[in-house]
Amino acid sequence: MDLMGKQVVIIGLARSGLAAAQLVSREGAGVLLNDRKPVAEMAAELQKHNIEVPHLVGGGHPAEMITPDVALVIKNPGVPMDLEPIQKALELGIPVVTEVEVAAGFLSVPMVAITGTNGKTTTTALTGEIFQAAGKKTAVAGNIGLPLSAVAVEDTKYEAVVAELSSFQLEATIDFRPQISAILNLTPDHMDRHKTMEAYVEAKEKIFANQKASDVTVLNADDPRTYALRGRPRCRVYLFSRRRQVERGAFVRNGHVVVRDGENEETVCGVDEIRIPGAHNLENALAAALLAWLGGVAVEVIAKTLKNFPGVSHRLEHVREFGGVTYINDSKGTNSDAAIKALEAFAAPKLLIAGGYDKGGDFSSFAAAIKKHARYVVLLGEVAGRLAQALDEVDYHAYSTADSLEDAVKIASDTAQSGEVVLLSPGCASWDMFEDFEQRGNTFKEAVWELGRA
């Protein structure tokens, strides 16, 4: 990608916008940076990161900043495609991409790219840790870790990149091509943005759309929507499954994780040796083991990492035990499917804290799972009323509502009995009450640690 002397508009500051500005400036582009923040705040943010951008447009997203001499528009993943300046750019034939597309064009090291509705962060972090344990200088990037553009600026420091990519990051890619890709699962999410499941899947499919015969994609054989994609890639396809053996991929046999490529087969470790809990985390471990094995890592290294990897913050994170009750932070459970898997991960009786921002999803399956797996539920957030209605429809009435997460923790603590689990797995986004799932999870942890203090 030759950007020398070309005009580039970046819409959305945030960390990916900052990194993209640094990258395209290095490549000789003229940059106009746009954000809803006032220009003074934008300038302060750029100064803090020692980034120089000559043209700043703040306070909104005016279409006037898109002119025929603009060669490229880079949008923040959170910026929707129907934004007026983006629509104007498309009408003028100007490419609109995310920074993932731009960064990938300047990377000189192999990339493992991972997407899916749930499990992305755990699988990405685990895969990155396996690569690092094998002695590879590996950047964990994308939706977690570093922005991909930040890696591209300093890619001589690395030997590999493992990137978590969301549908928002993938939807505006054109030539993006990782050497190894994975789709972990596909269940309805972000319907407020994508509108249809078909559009959501189409965005996810872009992860393997440009891969060639020498490349590899990994798909979940146990997830119907993901498995249905197996005939679409032009590259080699490998599968992972916790329910059946596969010819090429990773699976469980006699209680052990096995990786196989036709006649070549190796046993990694026992399922009961994997440190992270839950059936869904077994799927994440299978995917990570397979991705690392395909990336040339020895099974001994993979096994050691699976046995020691503790998981990541806000994903089934053990907070503390108090009064015989275990408190678990799964704030990253931002959709129904993730919350259902969290409920299924523990055998002990569970008190669930659920609710948050309404992304327009259907709560019928979530309500049925709550009835099956939760003794009591505390509802909160703007979706509390809809969730309560869904619970009523399945004849489940062991719930109450809370005005804040702190109140929800107190209600759950007062209701819980020794030997039970209090689980924060909201099944919803956090934006009605918090900046992000991390702030929500940290608030939960603080409230839990306040229990018992005078």
HELIX and SHEET records of a PDB file:
HELIX    1   1 ALA A   14  ARG A   26  1                                  13    
HELIX    2   2 VAL A   39  LYS A   48  1                                  10    
HELIX    3   3 ALA A   63  MET A   65  5                                   3    
HELIX    4   4 GLU A   84  GLU A   91  1                                   8    
HELIX    5   5 GLU A   99  PHE A  106  1                                   8    
HELIX    6   6 LYS A  120  ALA A  133  1                                  14    
HELIX    7   7 LEU A  148  VAL A  153  1                                   6    
HELIX    8   8 ASP A  155  LYS A  157  5                                   3    
HELIX    9   9 SER A  167  LEU A  170  1                                   4    
HELIX   10  10 MET A  191  HIS A  194  1                                   4    
HELIX   11  11 MET A  197  GLU A  205  1                                   9    
HELIX   12  12 PRO A  224  TYR A  227  1                                   4    
HELIX   13  13 VAL A  271  GLU A  273  5                                   3    
HELIX   14  14 ALA A  279  LEU A  294  1                                  16    
HELIX   15  15 VAL A  299  ASN A  308  1                                  10    
HELIX   16  16 SER A  336  GLU A  344  1                                   9    
HELIX   17  17 SER A  364  HIS A  373  1                                  10    
HELIX   18  18 ALA A  384  GLU A  393  1                                  10    
HELIX   19  19 LEU A  405  THR A  415  1                                  11    
HELIX   20  20 PHE A  437  GLU A  450  1                                  14    
SHEET    1   A 5 HIS A  55  VAL A  57  0                                        
SHEET    2   A 5 GLY A  30  ASN A  34  1                                        
SHEET    3   A 5 GLN A   7  ILE A  11  1                                        
SHEET    4   A 5 VAL A  70  LYS A  75  1                                        
SHEET    5   A 5 VAL A  96  THR A  98  1                                        
SHEET    1   B 9 THR A 138  GLY A 142  0                                        
SHEET    2   B 9 ALA A 160  GLU A 164  1                                        
SHEET    3   B 9 MET A 111  THR A 115  1                                        
SHEET    4   B 9 ILE A 180  ILE A 183  1                                        
SHEET    5   B 9 VAL A 216  ASN A 220  1                                        
SHEET    6   B 9 ARG A 236  SER A 241  1                                        
SHEET    7   B 9 ARG A 248  ARG A 253  1                                        
SHEET    8   B 9 HIS A 256  ASP A 261 -1                                        
SHEET    9   B 9 ASN A 264  GLY A 270 -1                                        
SHEET    1   C 6 GLU A 317  PHE A 322  0                                        
SHEET    2   C 6 VAL A 325  ASN A 329 -1                                        
SHEET    3   C 6 VAL A 421  LEU A 424  1                                        
SHEET    4   C 6 LYS A 350  ALA A 354  1                                        
SHEET    5   C 6 ALA A 374  LEU A 379  1                                        
SHEET    6   C 6 TYR A 399  THR A 401  1                                        
END                                                                             
